[in-house]
Amino acid sequence: MQTIFVMVKCDLGHAYDVAAQAVEQIEQVSEVHSVSGQYDLMMKCYLPDGTDIGHFVVNKLQTIPRVKDTFTIITFKAFS
């Protein structure tokens, strides 16, 4: 399983709409947090091994209405 975080910029006033649609309609999206700074949302996604991350981001996340921009962070190891 591959974990990625995707920072998302939304059209003004639509961050909550984007967050709701992501968690309701995209099974790989585990959590969505509203954040401060350059981006509006941070999405935590779990992808099966071998999944093309670029295609997932472009075809699933960037096509959510009102998404303006994304920044993807690929993780290597989780520490506990």
Secondary structure, DSSP 8 states (H G I E B T S, - for coil): -EEEEEEEEE-TT-HHHHHHHHHHH-TTEEEEEE-SSS-SEEEEEEE-TT--HHHHIIIIITTSTTEEEEEEEE------
